[in-house]
């Protein structure tokens, strides 16, 4: 196992920036070599347990790419199609979803369905779940929070980032395959990518070597256990390590998760997203002006960004167990790599 002391390259400026307040892990890979790997802060504040470079962290919406890949793998096998309608799988559930919404609309955030977790309408540190969070442990449990949200616009009309759409995708994948969604991601994404430390964990029974997420409330640091579903689903909530994320990028672009034709299709920009300063494909953010592909996650006690530039053979991953901790570090790395 690589330790912080063994990292090949050190940046005094980056170290000074991270030492101020950052809690998490920074890793940079270039041309198949680890250029930087360092951990900062505490995984558990109550017991002064430090973060290590192999600590597992929640990555919030970074998991949307895994959901998309599980769905696309089912499309590749003929179990689903991009044109499959949500209604054909959901039956009478979630009746406010337009009958014309397809898997492709949901993958590309162009479905127009009402969102159970509208990021423009809530503060990330709020207690936003309308049901007790411990009741959201399996994907079918999410029907209770997905229902009752009218459509915002007709399917296909425009891009609008939608958390609920990715939980609907998880429901569709689970029902179409007959395999529970969490197992589907493990079988079809984590296993071929050799991501042995990546799993949908329960926040109320985190195992060793796993960081609790922290939110600053009224001047005190508290865990995010009451803020988020106890176990994530299609829109986020998986736990991973910086090393596993690097393995993911290598496996994805090598065609080991889905075929290289599907890789190209998933990272092809389909929508401009100026409000996010990026573009979007199917499950992946795409840099506004380059071929770099981005995973990003942001929630109470979680911030995560991983950028992979296949041309430069560069991967930059910042993963933090605080709400905003990843962003100053990610900006520094972007500037250092001239990726803006």
C-alpha positions as CSV (number, residue, x, y, z in Angstrom):
1,X,0.0,0.0,0.0
2,X,1.3,3.4,-0.9
3,X,1.6,5.7,2.1
4,X,1.6,9.5,2.1
5,X,5.3,9.6,2.7
6,X,5.9,7.5,-0.4
7,X,4.2,9.9,-2.8
8,X,6.4,10.6,-5.8
9,X,5.7,14.3,-6.2
10,X,5.0,17.0,-3.6
11,X,3.7,20.5,-4.1
12,X,4.4,22.9,-1.2
13,X,1.7,25.3,-2.4
14,X,-0.9,22.5,-2.6
15,X,0.2,21.1,0.8
16,X,-0.1,24.5,2.4
17,X,-3.6,25.0,0.9
18,X,-4.8,21.6,2.0
19,X,-3.3,21.9,5.5
20,X,-5.4,24.9,6.2
21,X,-8.8,23.2,6.5
22,X,-9.0,20.3,4.0
23,X,-10.2,16.9,5.2
24,X,-9.9,14.1,2.6
25,X,-7.6,12.7,0.0
26,X,-5.9,14.1,-3.1
27,X,-4.6,11.9,-5.8
28,X,-3.1,12.7,-9.2
29,X,-2.2,10.0,-11.7
30,X,-0.3,10.7,-14.9
31,X,0.6,8.2,-17.7
32,X,-0.2,5.3,-15.4
33,X,2.0,6.5,-12.5
34,X,0.9,7.9,-9.2
35,X,2.2,11.5,-9.1
36,X,0.6,12.6,-5.9
37,X,-1.3,10.8,-3.1
38,X,-1.9,12.4,0.2
39,X,-4.5,12.4,3.0
40,X,-5.5,15.2,5.4
41,X,-7.8,15.7,8.3
42,X,-9.9,13.3,10.3
43,X,-12.2,10.4,9.2
44,X,-13.8,10.4,12.7
45,X,-13.5,13.6,14.7
46,X,-14.7,12.0,18.0
47,X,-11.9,9.5,18.1
48,X,-9.2,11.5,16.3
49,X,-9.0,8.9,13.6
50,X,-7.0,10.4,10.6
51,X,-7.9,10.0,7.0
52,X,-5.5,7.7,5.1
53,X,-5.0,7.5,1.4
54,X,-7.1,4.3,1.3
55,X,-10.0,5.7,3.4
56,X,-13.4,5.2,1.9
57,X,-15.6,8.3,1.4
58,X,-19.1,9.0,0.2
59,X,-18.9,10.4,-3.3
60,X,-22.6,11.6,-3.6
61,X,-23.6,12.2,-7.3
62,X,-20.3,10.8,-8.5
63,X,-22.2,7.5,-8.4
64,X,-24.5,8.6,-11.2
65,X,-22.0,7.4,-13.8
66,X,-22.1,4.0,-12.2
67,X,-25.9,4.0,-12.5
68,X,-25.6,5.0,-16.1
69,X,-23.2,2.2,-16.8
70,X,-25.4,-0.4,-15.1
71,X,-28.3,0.7,-17.3
72,X,-26.1,0.9,-20.5
73,X,-24.8,-2.6,-19.8
74,X,-28.5,-3.8,-19.8
75,X,-29.1,-2.0,-23.1
76,X,-26.0,-3.7,-24.5
77,X,-27.6,-7.1,-23.6
78,X,-31.0,-6.2,-25.1
79,X,-32.7,-6.1,-21.7
80,X,-33.5,-2.4,-22.2
81,X,-33.3,0.1,-25.0
82,X,-32.5,3.9,-25.0
83,X,-36.1,4.2,-26.3
84,X,-37.6,2.1,-23.5
85,X,-40.2,4.3,-21.7
86,X,-40.1,4.6,-18.0
87,X,-43.9,3.9,-17.9
88,X,-43.4,0.5,-19.6
89,X,-41.4,-0.6,-16.6
90,X,-42.9,1.4,-13.8
91,X,-46.5,0.4,-14.5
92,X,-48.9,2.4,-12.3
93,X,-46.1,3.7,-10.0
94,X,-45.1,7.4,-10.2
95,X,-48.1,8.4,-12.4
96,X,-46.9,12.0,-12.7
97,X,-44.0,10.9,-14.9
98,X,-44.9,11.7,-18.5
99,X,-45.6,8.6,-20.6
100,X,-43.1,9.8,-23.2
101,X,-40.1,9.8,-20.9
102,X,-37.4,7.3,-22.0
103,X,-34.3,5.8,-20.6
104,X,-32.3,8.1,-22.9
105,X,-34.1,11.2,-21.5
106,X,-33.3,10.1,-17.9
107,X,-29.7,9.3,-18.7
108,X,-29.1,12.7,-20.2
109,X,-31.1,14.8,-17.6
110,X,-33.6,15.7,-20.3
111,X,-36.7,14.0,-18.9
112,X,-38.4,17.0,-17.4
113,X,-39.7,15.0,-14.5
114,X,-40.3,16.7,-11.1
115,X,-37.3,16.3,-8.8
116,X,-37.6,14.9,-5.3
117,X,-34.3,16.7,-4.4
118,X,-34.2,20.0,-6.3
119,X,-30.7,21.4,-5.6
120,X,-31.8,24.9,-6.7
121,X,-34.5,25.0,-4.0
122,X,-32.7,23.7,-0.9
123,X,-29.5,24.4,1.0
124,X,-27.1,21.4,0.9
125,X,-26.9,21.4,4.8
126,X,-30.6,21.3,5.3
127,X,-32.6,18.3,6.6
128,X,-34.4,17.8,3.3
129,X,-35.8,14.2,3.3
130,X,-39.6,14.2,3.7
131,X,-39.5,10.8,5.3
132,X,-37.2,9.4,8.1
133,X,-33.9,8.8,6.4
134,X,-33.6,5.3,7.9
135,X,-36.6,4.3,5.7
136,X,-34.6,4.9,2.5
137,X,-32.4,1.7,2.4
138,X,-33.5,0.0,-0.8
139,X,-34.3,1.5,-4.2
140,X,-38.0,0.6,-4.0
141,X,-38.2,2.5,-0.7
142,X,-37.6,5.7,-2.7
143,X,-41.1,5.5,-4.3
144,X,-42.3,7.3,-1.2
145,X,-40.2,10.4,-2.0
146,X,-40.3,10.3,-5.8
147,X,-44.1,10.5,-6.1
148,X,-46.1,13.7,-6.2
149,X,-43.8,15.9,-8.2
150,X,-45.3,17.3,-11.4
151,X,-43.3,17.5,-14.6
152,X,-41.4,20.7,-15.2
153,X,-41.3,20.5,-19.0
154,X,-42.0,18.0,-21.9
155,X,-39.4,15.2,-22.2
156,X,-36.5,16.1,-24.5
157,X,-37.1,19.8,-24.4
158,X,-33.9,20.8,-22.6
159,X,-31.3,19.8,-20.0
160,X,-32.2,20.1,-16.4
161,X,-30.1,18.2,-13.8
162,X,-32.4,15.8,-12.0
163,X,-31.5,13.6,-9.0
164,X,-34.9,11.9,-9.1
165,X,-34.4,10.8,-12.7
166,X,-31.4,8.7,-11.7
167,X,-33.3,7.0,-8.9
168,X,-36.0,6.2,-11.5
169,X,-33.2,4.7,-13.6
170,X,-32.2,2.6,-10.7
171,X,-35.8,1.3,-10.3
172,X,-35.9,0.6,-14.1
173,X,-32.6,-1.3,-14.0
174,X,-33.6,-3.3,-10.9
175,X,-37.0,-4.3,-12.2
176,X,-35.9,-5.0,-15.8
177,X,-32.9,-7.2,-14.6
178,X,-34.5,-8.8,-11.6
179,X,-31.3,-8.0,-9.6
180,X,-31.3,-5.5,-6.7
181,X,-29.8,-2.2,-7.8
182,X,-26.9,-2.2,-5.4
183,X,-25.9,-5.7,-6.5
184,X,-26.2,-4.7,-10.1
185,X,-23.7,-1.9,-9.7
186,X,-21.3,-4.2,-7.9
187,X,-21.6,-6.9,-10.6
188,X,-21.5,-4.7,-13.7
189,X,-19.3,-1.8,-12.7
190,X,-17.2,-2.4,-9.5
191,X,-16.2,-6.0,-10.3
192,X,-15.0,-5.5,-13.9
193,X,-13.2,-2.2,-12.8
194,X,-11.6,-4.0,-9.8
195,X,-13.0,-1.5,-7.4
196,X,-12.9,-3.7,-4.3
197,X,-13.4,-0.7,-1.9
198,X,-16.5,0.7,-3.6
199,X,-19.9,-0.1,-2.1
200,X,-23.3,1.3,-1.2
201,X,-22.8,1.3,2.6
202,X,-25.3,2.2,5.3
203,X,-24.3,5.5,7.0
204,X,-25.4,4.2,10.4
205,X,-23.1,1.1,10.3
206,X,-19.9,2.3,8.5
207,X,-17.1,-0.2,8.7
208,X,-13.5,0.5,9.5
209,X,-11.4,2.6,7.1
210,X,-14.5,4.7,6.2
211,X,-14.9,8.4,6.8
212,X,-18.0,9.9,8.4
213,X,-19.3,13.0,6.6
214,X,-19.3,16.2,8.6
215,X,-21.5,19.3,8.4
216,X,-20.8,22.5,10.4
217,X,-24.0,23.5,12.2
218,X,-24.2,26.3,14.7
219,X,-20.4,26.2,15.0
220,X,-20.3,22.5,15.8
221,X,-19.2,19.7,13.5
222,X,-21.9,17.0,13.3
223,X,-22.1,13.9,11.1
224,X,-24.4,13.9,8.1
225,X,-26.3,10.7,9.3
226,X,-29.6,12.6,9.6
227,X,-29.2,14.6,6.3
228,X,-29.1,11.8,3.8
229,X,-30.8,8.5,3.0
230,X,-29.3,5.8,5.1
231,X,-28.2,4.0,2.0
232,X,-27.9,5.7,-1.4
233,X,-29.4,4.7,-4.7
234,X,-29.2,5.7,-8.4
235,X,-28.6,9.4,-7.8
236,X,-25.6,8.9,-5.4
237,X,-24.4,7.7,-2.0
238,X,-21.8,5.0,-2.9
239,X,-18.6,5.0,-0.9
240,X,-15.2,4.7,-2.7
241,X,-11.5,5.4,-2.5
242,X,-9.2,7.6,-4.6
243,X,-7.4,4.5,-5.8
244,X,-10.7,2.9,-6.9
245,X,-11.7,6.0,-8.8
246,X,-8.4,5.8,-10.7
247,X,-9.1,2.1,-11.4
248,X,-12.6,3.1,-12.6
249,X,-11.3,5.5,-15.2
250,X,-8.8,3.0,-16.6
251,X,-11.4,0.3,-16.8
252,X,-14.0,2.5,-18.3
253,X,-11.9,3.9,-21.2
254,X,-10.4,0.4,-21.8
255,X,-13.9,-0.9,-22.5
256,X,-13.9,-3.3,-19.6
257,X,-17.3,-2.1,-18.2
258,X,-19.1,-1.4,-21.4
259,X,-17.8,-1.6,-25.0
260,X,-15.6,1.2,-26.4
261,X,-18.4,2.2,-28.8
262,X,-20.6,2.8,-25.7
263,X,-17.8,4.6,-24.0
264,X,-17.7,7.0,-26.9
265,X,-21.4,7.4,-26.9
266,X,-21.6,8.1,-23.1
267,X,-18.9,10.8,-23.1
268,X,-20.2,12.5,-26.3
269,X,-21.6,15.9,-25.3
270,X,-25.4,15.9,-25.8
271,X,-26.3,19.0,-23.8
272,X,-24.7,22.3,-23.0
273,X,-25.0,23.1,-19.3
274,X,-23.8,26.7,-18.9
275,X,-25.1,27.0,-15.4
276,X,-22.7,24.3,-14.5
277,X,-19.9,25.5,-16.8
278,X,-19.8,22.1,-18.4
279,X,-21.5,19.9,-21.0
280,X,-23.3,16.6,-20.4
281,X,-23.3,13.2,-22.1
282,X,-25.0,10.1,-20.6
283,X,-24.1,9.9,-17.0
284,X,-20.9,11.9,-17.4
285,X,-20.0,15.6,-17.2
286,X,-17.8,16.7,-20.1
287,X,-15.4,19.7,-19.8
288,X,-16.7,22.9,-21.4
289,X,-13.9,23.1,-24.0
290,X,-11.9,19.9,-24.0
291,X,-12.3,16.1,-24.0
292,X,-11.8,15.8,-20.3
293,X,-14.6,13.9,-18.5
294,X,-15.7,14.7,-15.0
295,X,-17.4,13.0,-12.1
296,X,-18.7,15.3,-9.4
297,X,-20.6,14.9,-6.1
298,X,-21.8,17.5,-3.6
299,X,-24.0,16.9,-0.6
300,X,-24.2,17.5,3.2
301,X,-20.8,16.3,4.5
302,X,-19.6,15.2,1.0
303,X,-17.6,16.8,-1.8
304,X,-15.9,15.0,-4.6
305,X,-14.5,15.7,-8.0
306,X,-12.5,13.5,-10.4
307,X,-11.4,14.7,-13.8
308,X,-9.9,12.3,-16.4
309,X,-8.2,13.7,-19.5
310,X,-7.7,10.6,-21.7
311,X,-5.4,12.6,-24.2
312,X,-3.1,13.8,-21.4
313,X,-3.4,10.5,-19.6
314,X,-4.2,12.6,-16.5
315,X,-6.5,11.8,-13.6
316,X,-7.1,14.3,-10.7
317,X,-9.3,13.2,-7.8
318,X,-10.2,15.1,-4.7
319,X,-12.5,13.5,-2.2
320,X,-13.6,15.1,1.0
321,X,-15.8,14.3,4.1
322,X,-16.9,17.9,4.4
323,X,-19.5,19.8,2.3
324,X,-17.2,22.2,0.5
325,X,-13.7,20.9,1.2
326,X,-13.0,19.5,-2.3
327,X,-13.5,22.7,-4.3
328,X,-10.5,24.8,-3.4
329,X,-8.2,21.8,-4.0
330,X,-9.9,20.9,-7.3
331,X,-9.5,24.5,-8.6
332,X,-5.8,24.5,-7.7
333,X,-5.3,21.3,-9.6
334,X,-7.2,22.6,-12.6
335,X,-5.1,25.7,-12.7
336,X,-1.9,23.7,-12.3
337,X,-2.9,21.5,-15.2
338,X,-4.2,24.4,-17.2
339,X,-7.7,22.8,-17.2
340,X,-10.2,25.6,-16.5
